[in-house]
Amino acid sequence: MPRREQLEALLAEDPQDVFLNYALAMQLIGVGDSSGGMARLERVMELDPNYVPAYFQCAQAQALLGNTSRSLELLRKGIDRARAAGDQHAVEEMGSLLAQLSG
């Protein structure tokens, strides 16, 4: 069974699983389904507003699609969450993309 189908089957059993939702989002983005991936990342952020990687990945996808304002919004929220979690690497990574998009 392909990975996407495996993830979807597991999510059918536990639709609230944050990691499975994130993994499916990354799988979708990886095969070129940016809108499906972003929708799944938005779901991850609903389920767990402190899941920092979802902010960065969604912001990157939004930026690639030309949705700069949404990307900036996600980066600002993600940086706040990363700071609260003490994740300096994520703060720097998102800060770099924020500076690129803002400048």
Backbone as CSV, one residue per row, in Angstrom:
resi,resn,N_x,N_y,N_z,CA_x,CA_y,CA_z,C_x,C_y,C_z
1,MET,0.854,-1.180,0.000,0.000,0.000,0.000,0.899,1.242,0.000
2,PRO,0.662,2.186,-0.910,1.455,3.428,-0.929,1.342,4.208,0.380
3,ARG,2.373,4.985,0.655,2.456,5.722,1.923,1.233,6.607,2.165
4,ARG,0.806,7.333,1.151,-0.353,8.219,1.328,-1.571,7.424,1.775
5,GLU,-1.800,6.294,1.136,-2.955,5.479,1.500,-2.820,4.907,2.904
6,GLN,-1.598,4.566,3.293,-1.361,4.085,4.653,-1.714,5.165,5.670
7,LEU,-1.240,6.372,5.397,-1.519,7.486,6.314,-3.012,7.776,6.388
8,GLU,-3.677,7.761,5.246,-5.122,8.014,5.237,-5.876,6.934,6.006
9,ALA,-5.443,5.680,5.878,-6.083,4.586,6.613,-5.887,4.762,8.120
10,LEU,-4.688,5.127,8.527,-4.430,5.356,9.950,-5.236,6.544,10.473
11,LEU,-5.353,7.587,9.645,-6.133,8.759,10.058,-7.624,8.457,10.140
12,ALA,-8.088,7.528,9.354,-9.499,7.131,9.443,-9.792,6.547,10.825
13,GLU,-8.782,5.890,11.396,-8.926,5.324,12.739,-8.764,6.374,13.826
14,ASP,-7.910,7.366,13.569,-7.632,8.395,14.580,-7.431,9.753,13.906
15,PRO,-8.528,10.407,13.505,-8.417,11.675,12.775,-7.813,12.825,13.572
16,GLN,-7.688,12.665,14.877,-7.140,13.729,15.730,-5.633,13.614,15.917
17,ASP,-5.002,12.599,15.335,-3.578,12.377,15.525,-2.774,13.460,14.800
18,VAL,-2.109,14.280,15.558,-1.376,15.424,15.018,-0.247,14.969,14.099
19,PHE,0.538,14.000,14.553,1.669,13.568,13.738,1.206,12.957,12.419
20,LEU,0.157,12.149,12.439,-0.341,11.549,11.195,-0.852,12.626,10.238
21,ASN,-1.539,13.624,10.767,-1.998,14.733,9.932,-0.819,15.475,9.317
22,TYR,0.219,15.699,10.119,1.417,16.381,9.625,2.112,15.539,8.555
23,ALA,2.251,14.251,8.817,2.905,13.363,7.853,2.146,13.335,6.535
24,LEU,0.823,13.296,6.592,0.036,13.308,5.359,0.191,14.640,4.637
25,ALA,0.227,15.728,5.375,0.429,17.049,4.763,1.738,17.084,3.998
26,MET,2.796,16.589,4.606,4.098,16.602,3.956,4.116,15.679,2.737
27,GLN,3.407,14.565,2.838,3.294,13.650,1.706,2.577,14.340,0.542
28,LEU,1.491,15.027,0.841,0.729,15.721,-0.205,1.568,16.806,-0.868
29,ILE,2.247,17.596,-0.073,3.101,18.652,-0.625,4.208,18.033,-1.470
30,GLY,4.746,16.925,-1.014,5.824,16.250,-1.725,5.430,15.737,-3.108
31,VAL,4.150,15.448,-3.294,3.693,14.969,-4.606,3.020,16.083,-5.412
32,GLY,3.165,17.318,-4.929,2.666,18.458,-5.689,1.263,18.913,-5.358
33,ASP,0.648,18.340,-4.346,-0.697,18.766,-3.945,-0.567,19.795,-2.820
34,SER,-0.138,21.001,-3.207,0.103,22.052,-2.216,-1.165,22.449,-1.479
35,SER,-2.269,22.579,-2.193,-3.498,23.007,-1.511,-3.977,21.942,-0.530
36,GLY,-3.898,20.677,-0.905,-4.267,19.608,0.025,-3.339,19.561,1.218
37,GLY,-2.046,19.752,0.962,-1.074,19.757,2.041,-1.287,20.919,2.995
38,MET,-1.553,22.093,2.429,-1.776,23.268,3.291,-3.042,23.101,4.125
39,ALA,-4.081,22.524,3.527,-5.316,22.294,4.287,-5.033,21.354,5.463
40,ARG,-4.223,20.348,5.226,-3.890,19.400,6.283,-3.019,20.077,7.344
41,LEU,-2.106,20.956,6.937,-1.283,21.699,7.902,-2.143,22.632,8.746
42,GLU,-3.136,23.250,8.128,-4.068,24.094,8.891,-4.779,23.249,9.943
43,ARG,-5.118,22.014,9.575,-5.756,21.092,10.515,-4.816,20.777,11.679
44,VAL,-3.547,20.569,11.365,-2.552,20.306,12.411,-2.522,21.465,13.404
45,MET,-2.512,22.697,12.881,-2.449,23.870,13.763,-3.720,24.022,14.581
46,GLU,-4.856,23.568,14.052,-6.099,23.571,14.836,-6.012,22.556,15.973
47,LEU,-5.514,21.366,15.639,-5.424,20.301,16.639,-4.401,20.615,17.724
48,ASP,-3.278,21.202,17.318,-2.209,21.519,18.264,-1.553,22.833,17.864
49,PRO,-2.048,23.943,18.401,-1.493,25.251,18.044,-0.016,25.412,18.369
50,ASN,0.559,24.491,19.120,1.979,24.574,19.474,2.860,23.666,18.630
51,TYR,2.312,23.069,17.582,3.100,22.191,16.708,3.842,23.079,15.709
52,VAL,4.991,23.545,16.129,5.768,24.570,15.422,6.088,24.228,13.970
53,PRO,6.491,23.000,13.642,6.856,22.725,12.248,5.730,23.005,11.249
54,ALA,4.496,22.872,11.676,3.366,23.114,10.768,3.325,24.569,10.301
55,TYR,3.681,25.491,11.171,3.676,26.907,10.795,4.694,27.181,9.693
56,PHE,5.897,26.656,9.884,6.951,26.890,8.902,6.617,26.247,7.559
57,GLN,6.191,25.000,7.589,5.888,24.295,6.340,4.724,24.948,5.602
58,CYS,3.712,25.338,6.321,2.559,25.989,5.692,2.946,27.364,5.149
59,ALA,3.758,28.089,5.890,4.224,29.403,5.433,5.038,29.275,4.159
60,GLN,5.905,28.261,4.099,6.700,28.041,2.888,5.797,27.745,1.695
61,ALA,4.827,26.884,1.882,3.916,26.522,0.793,3.104,27.735,0.347
62,GLN,2.635,28.522,1.302,1.869,29.731,0.963,2.738,30.699,0.164
63,ALA,3.989,30.852,0.571,4.902,31.760,-0.129,5.136,31.292,-1.565
64,LEU,5.311,29.990,-1.751,5.530,29.455,-3.095,4.339,29.696,-4.010
65,LEU,3.158,29.742,-3.425,1.946,29.997,-4.212,1.657,31.494,-4.362
66,GLY,2.523,32.334,-3.800,2.352,33.779,-3.930,1.437,34.396,-2.894
67,ASN,1.079,33.635,-1.867,0.209,34.144,-0.803,1.068,34.716,0.324
68,THR,1.756,35.802,0.004,2.739,36.368,0.927,2.116,36.816,2.243
69,SER,0.961,37.448,2.201,0.378,37.951,3.447,0.027,36.810,4.395
70,ARG,-0.508,35.710,3.867,-0.820,34.554,4.722,0.478,33.933,5.240
71,SER,1.486,33.867,4.394,2.776,33.325,4.800,3.363,34.140,5.949
72,LEU,3.326,35.462,5.833,3.851,36.329,6.896,3.084,36.137,8.199
73,GLU,1.785,36.012,8.097,0.944,35.789,9.279,1.334,34.481,9.975
74,LEU,1.498,33.427,9.192,1.878,32.131,9.756,3.267,32.182,10.391
75,LEU,4.186,32.871,9.743,5.542,32.979,10.286,5.543,33.716,11.614
76,ARG,4.790,34.787,11.705,4.736,35.534,12.975,4.162,34.680,14.098
77,LYS,3.077,33.965,13.792,2.484,33.076,14.796,3.452,31.957,15.163
78,GLY,4.092,31.392,14.141,5.031,30.304,14.377,6.220,30.730,15.215
79,ILE,6.718,31.925,14.948,7.846,32.442,15.741,7.429,32.615,17.197
80,ASP,6.242,33.145,17.423,5.744,33.287,18.796,5.662,31.933,19.486
81,ARG,5.132,30.922,18.777,5.003,29.572,19.356,6.383,28.962,19.613
82,ALA,7.299,29.153,18.667,8.645,28.594,18.819,9.371,29.236,19.999
83,ARG,9.217,30.540,20.159,9.836,31.223,21.315,9.285,30.668,22.621
84,ALA,7.973,30.510,22.656,7.338,29.988,23.873,7.823,28.578,24.183
85,ALA,8.141,27.811,23.139,8.619,26.440,23.324,10.125,26.372,23.536
86,GLY,10.812,27.520,23.396,12.260,27.536,23.548,12.996,26.925,22.366
87,ASP,12.356,26.930,21.200,12.941,26.340,19.993,13.633,27.430,19.176
88,GLN,14.859,27.729,19.550,15.602,28.817,18.909,15.889,28.532,17.438
89,HIS,16.134,27.290,17.100,16.392,26.933,15.702,15.189,27.297,14.830
90,ALA,13.990,26.943,15.288,12.778,27.268,14.529,12.569,28.779,14.455
91,VAL,12.869,29.491,15.537,12.758,30.952,15.537,13.660,31.534,14.446
92,GLU,14.888,31.059,14.388,15.837,31.581,13.399,15.428,31.212,11.976
93,GLU,14.991,29.981,11.785,14.587,29.528,10.464,13.386,30.319,9.944
94,MET,12.386,30.476,10.785,11.206,31.242,10.379,11.527,32.726,10.262
95,GLY,12.381,33.221,11.141,12.790,34.624,11.071,13.495,34.946,9.770
96,SER,14.290,34.013,9.291,14.987,34.194,8.021,14.006,34.293,6.857
97,LEU,13.028,33.385,6.841,12.019,33.448,5.779,11.170,34.715,5.912
98,LEU,10.851,35.101,7.125,10.089,36.327,7.352,10.835,37.542,6.791
99,ALA,12.127,37.602,7.066,12.939,38.720,6.561,12.981,38.714,5.037
100,GLN,13.117,37.551,4.435,13.141,37.432,2.975,11.833,37.941,2.376
101,LEU,10.730,37.522,2.934,9.422,37.878,2.387,9.056,39.334,2.670
102,SER,9.562,39.856,3.763,9.241,41.237,4.154,10.080,42.263,3.398
103,GLY,11.270,41.843,2.987,12.232,42.760,2.417,12.055,42.951,0.969
